Amino acid sequence: MSGELPPNINIKEPRWDQSTFIGRANHFFTVTDPRNILLTNEQLESARKIVRDYRQGIVPPGLTENELWRAKYVYDSAFHPDTGEKMILIGRMSAQVPMNMTITGCMMTFYRTTPAVLFWQWINQSFNAVVNYTNRSGDAPLTVNELGTAYVSATTGAVATALGLNALTKHVSPLIGRFVPFAAVAAANCINIPLMRQRELKVGIPVTDENGNRLGESANAAKQAITQVVVSRILMAAPGMGYVHRFILILTSACVITLSFLPYPSSMSVTSLEAELQAKIQESHPELRRVYFNKGL
């Protein structure tokens, strides 16, 4: 598409229909594209300018629809959807495949000795802590003390769990022992993600109507969001831990397929929200039945 671009393309939403699995898969293939981590700061800033200008009704001459959508996904790949801040490079979803490929391979190769398990589980959980913080939902910032406490608690708890499970390998066959790293990763996710996103459980995350109008903050929505992320991260790790880790296609497909199973954006019934927020919504939007929120990734 070329020529004068209409100003009413809704780039706040994904390009593809998110009510279908194929639409969500197309969306997340674009979001997790590892090539996005190679983009320069100039390219990222250019994409941000295009997106912000377009949202304000400013259309650069000669901009095509495909270029606009490309800029939208480049922008989304590097800037947090709620805060707008540039995300840490290794915490971006586009870094998931190369980072997980490297760390998973090392965990599956060096799992026989305690020092090796300790080191690689610490590396893995430190990486997960960065990812969990980077892809949190909501715009309430963690203080330095809260972030430090969350990081130490998450990595210590996850590494201790991994070491405990690794001790079991002395009593099982080597074949079963190779799956201990996956069990450790699964258990660690149950510790790491809630701890790194604990502020969301305290103050809630933003919930909106279907048009993106903010209605308030809900801790109940945060609980659902974090639960969904924990489950998806465990399923995401399964193929990479269970099969030959050198195949990038396995990790890429696992990441995209897992993310695509859940509806996007996430939603919940108004009746599942806190009583106070329910009352507020029923007073201002009596016809509203469902609210929507960013669950994080």
LINCOR-V569070 format. One record per backbone hydrogen bond with DSSP energy under -0.5 kcal/mol. CO is the residue of the C=O (numbers start at 1). NH is the residue of the N-H. Records with the same first field share a line. If there is no record, write none. Layout:
CO->NH ; NH
This chain:
6->9
9->11
10->13
17->20
18->264
20->24
21->25
22->26
23->27
24->28
25->29
26->30
27->31
28->32
30->33
33->36
34->37
35->38
36->39
40->44
41->45
42->46
43->47
44->48
45->49
46->50
47->51
48->52
49->53
50->54
51->55
52->56
53->56 ; 58
54->57
57->59
58->60
60->63
64->68
65->69
66->70
67->71
68->72
69->73
70->74
71->75
72->76
73->77
74->78
75->78 ; 79
78->87
80->84
85->80
88->91 ; 92
89->92
92->95
93->96
95->99
96->100
97->101
98->102
99->103
100->104
101->105
102->106
103->107
104->108
105->109
106->110
109->111
113->117
114->118
115->119
116->120
117->121
118->122
119->123
120->124
121->125
122->126
123->127
124->128
125->129
126->130
127->131
128->132
129->133
130->134
131->135
133->136
135->297
139->141
143->147
144->148
145->149
146->150
147->151
148->152
149->153
150->154
151->155
152->156
153->157
154->158
155->159
156->160
157->161
158->162
159->163
160->164
161->165
162->166
163->167
164->168
165->168
166->169
167->170
168->171
169->172
173->177
174->178
176->179
177->180
179->183
180->184
181->185
182->186
183->187
184->188
185->189
186->190
187->191
188->191 ; 192
189->193
191->195
192->196
193->197
195->198
197->200 ; 201
198->202
199->203
200->204
205->218
207->215 ; 216
208->292
209->212
213->209
216->207
218->205 ; 222
219->223
220->224
221->225
222->226
223->227
224->228
225->229
226->230
227->231
228->232
229->233
230->234
231->235
232->236
233->237
234->238
235->239
236->240
237->241
238->242
239->243
244->247
246->248
247->250 ; 251
248->252
249->253
250->254
251->255
252->256
253->257
254->258
255->259
256->260
257->261
258->261 ; 262
266->293
268->291
269->272
270->273
274->278
275->279
276->280
277->281
278->282
279->283
280->284
281->285
285->288
289->270
291->268
292->208
293->266 ; 295
